């Protein structure tokens, strides 16, 4: 839009608009962590849209000259709006500055750089009252990202990075800023350390009645000389400040009220998580009161390498109440401070917390004696850091996190825990009614034959069975062992008992359930999106050629659910409501009919019988739509889907990245090129692992674009032909349980980690060149703990010019603890309940596994000093009082492990 027309629009807005509207502008700390905070649509008076630094400066000047009542919406882009010679100094009141898109990372306001300057360079100085700054990034300046002296400032969904001094500064001129609120924002130094010691997160002089809530502070740390200032600091006559539900990670100091003899008073510090791993040059107290009376410190969790977790200092610090805090350090008086202490737990250990290395101090168990159900009830603490009501169960828990009994204390895996064991390739010759060239990817492991069922050529979607040969750890395709046919390819989609009226033609997942082979199917190009049939069963999979094929059945969530199938481990069946789950994603055309992100639904396969006609009900645990996609931090769906912040050029069929004049976004979680092909809950853990591929994260995506190698795409594709990756998304099953319990929505869950996953067989053996081959399917065998992944086109040998057959890669997950089978019976009559571990893999196996004798099991905990071997028909009793942090158990068939009352076994799975 030209500047002339923008000016005309501005004049029209002034004549037509003089309203104030608002939304709640709230969030959770997880929203901040996952960058999925909802935008804040507060509007004051007239609205101006600006698209250049000059237009931004003009808007500020106009607001100041007219007294305010103005909303400034900033188009996506990076704007240097501050310098030592001029920066936005807002004297007007009722002024809103926020991004037009609502996307925090898409509008960046800067100064001239993070460096020492002789003059002043604040990106925004808010002098007027009721100024709103929302949904944008502020960074790279010589002084402060935001400075404020006016009252009722609202900062929402702001990312402040790399300022040379304190990120948000409240100055004491004109009596200081009162009644201000900072929420749902991220404060960080991206290098892991600041530029000097004179830095801080929020540093406020003479501020009364502030609210600082639901923010994350990272790496506010000094590089030399002395300590940095606090992540949150109120002093110099500040009073009645509430700091709640903040997450502070590796900052030199956490939260401080008062400093030396410069006082503060009153206020509450509650439900904060503060973590410092001690790797910085300096580390000091988590929460400190200095010359600060009448303050309450309730239900904080602090884990730090500093001796003291909480300090209350100087004689004027009186009438302080410190209760229900969970720390690994002391709570102590210094210099004569006095306080009342109650129900604090100061001996926290790493195993109490969910992900200590990331500063995640949420509790992992309901069996932490002295913490669970041990807090004093307080009227001031009605929720926890996640805004879950207290008490969640019986009584309040100590610390910031209220443990939910829907949670199960099992570890979370990382992608680095997958150990590549080797692989094999599939033959490409015609056998029966099809062949494995251009196979669609779906596989299912068969433990009876140590084999896999595999779907062949995607034009025929026939199924064959292959014996698994010896795995070989090599990237040389020709050296892989070749699987052998156990059953020829058989086409089944048209053989069902009730026909194939909806023309289903793409097998998307398979799994053996109680001797039946369940097969999920969709129509590849269902343009109306009206298909309801999803599933069939091969009733006798040992005889593909003549088996009865029943179906089609109707899963309630249609294509959202009609993908992979996997078993739910026994430890999660009660929490999730069933034994099996199905999932899918936007892997196929017509995205509106699919989940825009990996999904998970619980279902009951026993309800699918030959006479079943009703819809099979499901329990939704994880699901996304066009309205609520996985990449929810983007307000404009197309931009997020294509990972582009803005497109200023032309995009006809065949256009290039340069033609589009596009700015690439930072959507690294899910794009139009993302697809999940398999998912399962890893036994013995709290992890739901979904695997597939993704693209467009570095170059952006164009519809029917020409890639940098000259290839013209038939649909969306990355502008760079190399911008494809195998990918993973790891989810906390406790979050899925919260969805089942109604605490969360299926589209609110976010992966706890995700990213590229390096897999083998990424080469065209015939040409000898690198070629991307995607994960196209998977199957997990709980009896051996091995995950099999189908790598599309990865198994084509060097002598095949036209063949395109898959390779199968096998992995073991090295942090699996396994499933414990407790029969709850006193088998030997000694008055004690026995634990039976029979015919159950509980790995990892670490050399104790005999693949030909699956009645052997091994349970290993690293750093083992104690080994208990239980022979066939014998039993071992653990003596009363025995304690071991690490041990191994080897159990043969009919062996019994007898654990008497009073024996304490601490099962520690950390390396």
Secondary structure, DSSP 4 states (H G I P E B T S, - for coil): --HHHHHHHHHHHHHH--EEE-------HHHHHTT-PPP---EEEEEEEE-SHHHHHHHHHHHHHHTEEEEEEE-SEEEE--BTTB-EEE-SEEEEEEESS--GGGEEEE-S-SS--SS---SEEE-SSSEEEEEEEEEEESS-SEEE-SSS-EEEEEEEEEESS-SEEE--GGG--BS-EEES-EEE-TTSS-SSSS--SEEEES-BS-EEES-EEE----SSSS---EEEEEESSEES-EEES-EEES-SEEEEE-BTTB-EE--EEES-EEEE-S-SS----SEEEESEES-EEES-EEEESSSEEEEEESTT--SEEEES-EESSEEEEETT--EEEES-B----GGGEEEGGGTEEEE--S--TTTTT-SPP-TT--B-TT--BS-SSSSPPSSS----TT----BPP-GGGEEEEEEEE---S-BBTB-STTB---EEEETTTTEEEEE-BTTT-EEEEEE----B--S-GGGSPBPEEEEEEEE-TT-BTT--TT---EEEEEEEETTEEEEEEE-TT-TT------EEEETTGGGTTT--EEEEEEETTGGGT-SEEEEPPHHHHHHHTSSEEEE--S-SS-GGGS-SS--EEEE-GGG--TT--SEEPEEEEE---STT-S-TT-SSHHHHHTTEEEE-S---TT--HHHHTEEE----S--TT-EEEEEEEPTTBSEEEEEEEEE-TTT-EEETPBPTTSPBPSSEEESSTT-EEEEEEEEEHHHHHHHHTTSS-TTT---SEEEE---S--EETTTTEE----EEEEEEETTTTEEEEEETTTT--TT-SS----EEEEEEETT-----------TTSSSS-EEE--S---S--TT---TT-TT-EEEE-SS--EEEEE-TT-EEEEPTT-EESSEEEEE-TT-EEEE-TT-EE------
